Amino acid sequence: MARVAVVTGGTAGIGLATAHRFAAGGWSVAVIARDPARLRAAEAALAAYGRPVLAISADVADAEAVEAAAERVETELGPIRAWVNNAMSTVVSPADRITPEEYRRVTETTYLSQVYGTLAALRRMKPRNRGAIIQVSSGLGIRAAPLQAPYCAAKFAVSGFTDALRCELIHDSVDVSLSVVYLPAVNTPQFNWARSRTGHRQNAPDPVFDPRLCAEAILYAVENPRREVWVGHSSVLMNAAQILAPGLADRKAASMWDAQLGAEAPDKAGNLHEPVPGEVGIDGRFSERTKATRTAFWTSRERDFLVMGVAGLALVGLAGAAALARAPRRLMRRL
């Protein structure tokens, strides 16, 4: 029986790269997104791999629409083996200039969409005791940064929801894997269409990574279930800094304010409520700065070894400093 994968936000950027990676690997693929024109383009491109493809127009912030999409996938393609929650939105602005309605919408599209997708997939996977659910998150879901408070909060919520659900699946001995893929800055079209209220174009701070690397990490998490996968060394370092020195991480993150701002530009409404029309593809406008290495992702076990190693070195350094500080006093007592 053909393996079936569902990718939300699958018509651009990381979602489209992931859909291509699944199709190239022999999977049947369903993509869920809002823009009908991009859905048609994605469907045609994915069909070239020779596997069945299904493009579904739906707003993933609508729980009933997500459930209907899942039912259609199972009817037309077969049992869902992998579900990738990738859709998101953001507002680039100081937190106190973001409206309550904007906070609500980012929460719906970036957090609740993953809840709805996860539950729709789980309702089908749990009785079969098989499947993989991938939450596409961000280093900003562990170490928040300025100018994206709603997005950071939503990604933090994704981790909390996923951890709680994973505990329940362990308790019930359900063999459905839940993985969170934490991403760094990635060269996607999102930087061109996010709602912005800063008077500048949104910039992707270095280092910037290739969306195809993220797709590789997502497929890896499906085929080799891991609790977490970290893409790029920058996402791992953000996590390590948050664990070991959160106050220092706050000050470092504060410097990301200017790093997120490009050339002066008018504020824009972005794609918060409606898709921005036009062809976009996988890549954004930072290709000349993009790191395309295919080996730059870490599993949660490797991340833990790194953090413990850094913590161990820090403790040794502190112990050495304390010993040196006591040495003069010991020497004076001997004299």
C-alpha positions, -999 to 999 in steps of 0.1 A, spaced: 0 0 0 13 35 -9 25 57 19 5 88 23 18 121 37 0 154 44 18 187 45 0 219 57 12 251 42 25 229 14 26 253 -15 56 275 -7 89 275 12 96 246 36 61 231 30 66 229 -7 102 216 -3 89 189 21 61 179 -3 87 175 -31 109 154 -8 81 131 0 70 127 -36 106 121 -47 107 93 -21 77 75 -35 50 89 -12 16 99 -22 12 135 -11 -16 158 0 -9 195 4 -33 218 23 -31 256 18 -53 285 10 -43 299 -24 -60 280 -52 -35 291 -79 -5 279 -59 -23 247 -50 -28 240 -87 9 248 -94 21 225 -66 -2 197 -76 12 198 -112 48 199 -100 43 170 -76 25 149 -101 57 148 -122 71 123 -97 45 97 -108 27 93 -75 -9 104 -66 -12 140 -54 -41 158 -38 -43 196 -33 -69 209 -8 -79 245 -2 -85 250 34 -77 274 63 -59 253 89 -71 277 116 -106 261 110 -108 228 129 -138 216 108 -120 223 76 -89 204 87 -110 174 97 -128 175 64 -94 176 46 -81 146 65 -112 126 57 -108 135 20 -72 124 20 -80 91 34 -109 86 10 -89 96 -21 -53 86 -13 -55 61 15 -45 58 52 -24 87 63 11 76 74 27 110 80 12 144 89 34 175 88 21 206 106 40 234 88 15 263 82 22 295 102 19 333 102 35 361 120 33 399 127 67 417 127 62 446 152 69 457 187 46 437 210 27 467 223 18 478 187 2 444 179 -36 443 182 -55 417 202 -71 405 170 -36 400 155 -25 380 185 -55 358 182 -50 352 145 -13 343 148 -23 319 177 -49 303 155 -27 298 124 6 290 141 -5 271 173 -41 259 170 -35 248 134 -10 223 147 -34 212 174 -62 207 148 -39 189 124 -25 167 151 -59 156 164 -72 150 129 -43 128 121 -44 110 155 -81 101 151 -70 81 121 -36 68 132 -44 58 168 -68 30 159 -42 16 134 -14 21 160 9 35 134 19 69 120 41 99 124 31 135 133 57 162 128 54 197 143 74 222 124 87 247 150 115 272 154 144 281 176 122 310 185 99 285 202 127 279 227 145 312 228 122 340 219 133 372 201 119 407 198 94 419 172 76 385 169 59 380 203 28 363 189 48 339 168 72 330 196 44 325 220 25 302 196 56 281 190 62 278 227 26 265 230 32 239 203 60 224 224 38 223 255 9 207 237 31 181 220 49 171 252 16 166 270 2 145 242 33 125 239 30 115 276 -6 104 269 5 82 240 32 66 261 6 60 289 -18 44 264 10 24 246 1 40 213 28 36 186 23 69 169 54 91 169 54 128 177 84 148 167 92 186 169 116 200 142 132 232 154 143 255 126 168 283 123 164 312 99 154 297 65 154 312 30 117 311 23 92 335 8 76 341 42 100 371 47 83 387 17 47 384 29 46 386 67 25 414 81 50 441 92 47 473 112 83 484 115 89 506 85 114 481 72 115 449 51 119 419 73 154 404 72 166 369 78 194 371 103 225 350 95 230 321 93 203 314 68 196 278 58 182 260 27 145 250 29 155 216 14 176 209 45 145 214 66 126 190 43 154 164 48 151 168 86 113 164 85 115 132 64 142 119 87 119 124 117 92 105 99 113 75 90 135 76 121 112 89 149 130 112 173 115 134 200 132 165 185 153 173 155 173 206 154 182 221 120 214 242 119 239 248 146 223 282 154 191 266 166 211 242 189 231 271 203 200 291 210 186 262 230 219 257 249 221 294 257 185 294 270 193 264 293 227 275 306 225 313 308 189 326 301 198 362 313 227 364 289 204 349 262 179 377 268 206 403 261 218 385 231 183 381 217 177 419 222 204 425 196 183 406 171 160 436 169 182 454 143 192 421 126 156 415 116 152 448 99 163 454 63 158 484 40 132 510 48 98 500 33 61 507 38 42 486 63 22 458 48 -9 438 56 8 405 46 -9 371 46 -24 371 80 -60 368 69 -57 362 31 -29 346 10 -7 370 -9 -13 362 -46 15 353 -70 40 326 -77 65 322 -48 82 287 -49 105 272 -24 133 299 -20 131 334 -7 154 364 -15 184 354 6 198 327 -17 233 343 -18 235 339 20 220 305 22 238 275 38 228 244 18 247 217 37 228 185 40 243 173 73 234 203 95 206 188 116 208 173 151 186 148 169 175 155 205 201 130 218 230 148 201 216 182 213 216 168 249 252 156 246 262 191 234 244 209 261 258 186 288 293 190 274 290 228 274 276 227 310 304 204 321 330 227 307 313 257 324 312 239 358 349 229 354 357 265 346 337 278 376 354 253 399 388 263 387 380 300 392 368 293 427 400 274 435 421 302 422 402 327 443 408 306 475 445 300 467 458 334 480 440 330 513 455 295 518 489 308 510 486 337 535 476 312 562 507 292 556 529 322 558 
